[in-house]
Amino acid sequence: MWALTPAESAAAGIEQVSLAQLLAESGIVSLHVPLNDSTRGWFDADKISAMRDGAVLVNCARGAIVDNDALAAPPRTSARCRVSVVTGPGQSGRGVSIGSIGQSGTCSF
């Protein structure tokens, strides 16, 4: 996995944070990882529920990176807006329909 060193991040004006902080503070989380044994189902219910209210999840990777059962489940806490985008043909993962998003919360863009 490619990552910036703390010095490279500081020089570029980038603040490195933990995954928990990133999920809690980000309005949009975009996934760009390969599908393999360590990433299949990686974005699970715990990560989904750690996202801030109104956050949007965009999966630009393979569908199976996101635990779609957890994504489609009612939120464990307050209302959320969650989106799963699966790119390309033949990818596993079913995404979430607009109807499910509406039941999960509201979005303002």
ZAMARGU-4260 file (C-alpha; in steps of 0.2 Angstrom, whole numbers, plus 5000, padded with zeros to 4 digits):
<rodrens>
0) 5000/5000/5000 | 5006/5017/4996 | 5006/5031/5009 | 5015/5047/5013 | 5027/5048/5027
5) 5023/5061/5040 | 5036/5073/5033 | 5029/5071/5015 | 5012/5075/5022 | 5017/5090/5032
10) 5026/5097/5017 | 5010/5095/5006 | 4999/5103/5019 | 4990/5086/5023 | 4985/5081/5040
15) 4987/5062/5044 | 4973/5055/5055 | 4966/5038/5060 | 4953/5029/5051 | 4941/5032/5065
20) 4944/5051/5064 | 4943/5051/5045 | 4926/5042/5046 | 4919/5053/5060 | 4924/5070/5051
25) 4922/5067/5033 | 4907/5072/5023 | 4912/5060/5008 | 4922/5044/5010 | 4928/5037/4993
30) 4935/5020/4992 | 4949/5016/4979 | 4957/4999/4984 | 4959/4982/4974 | 4948/4967/4979
35) 4958/4954/4988 | 4956/4943/5003 | 4960/4957/5015 | 4948/4970/5007 | 4933/4959/5004
40) 4919/4965/5016 | 4932/4977/5023 | 4920/4992/5024 | 4908/4984/5037 | 4895/4989/5049
45) 4907/4996/5062 | 4915/5008/5049 | 4898/5012/5042 | 4891/5017/5059 | 4907/5027/5063
50) 4903/5039/5048 | 4896/5056/5053 | 4878/5060/5050 | 4874/5065/5032 | 4890/5057/5026
55) 4891/5049/5008 | 4901/5033/5004 | 4906/5032/4986 | 4914/5015/4982 | 4924/5017/4966
60) 4932/5000/4969 | 4925/4983/4968 | 4907/4980/4975 | 4913/4967/4987 | 4924/4979/4997
65) 4908/4985/5005 | 4898/4974/5016 | 4882/4977/5007 | 4871/4969/5020 | 4877/4981/5033
70) 4875/4995/5021 | 4857/4991/5017 | 4853/4988/5036 | 4844/5002/5045 | 4857/5014/5054
75) 4862/5009/5072 | 4862/5027/5077 | 4855/5043/5070 | 4850/5046/5052 | 4863/5044/5039
80) 4865/5046/5020 | 4874/5031/5012 | 4878/5027/4994 | 4887/5013/4987 | 4893/5015/4969
85) 4899/5000/4960 | 4910/5003/4944 | 4911/4992/4929 | 4902/4976/4923 | 4903/4959/4932
90) 4907/4966/4949 | 4899/4958/4965 | 4889/4969/4977 | 4872/4975/4974 | 4873/4993/4980
95) 4859/5002/4988 | 4844/5009/4979 | 4838/5027/4980 | 4823/5021/4990 | 4834/5013/5003
100) 4845/5029/5004 | 4829/5039/5007 | 4824/5028/5022 | 4842/5030/5029 | 4842/5048/5030
105) 4842/5064/5020 | 4855/5073/5010 | 4858/5091/5005 | 4870/5094/4990
</rodrens>
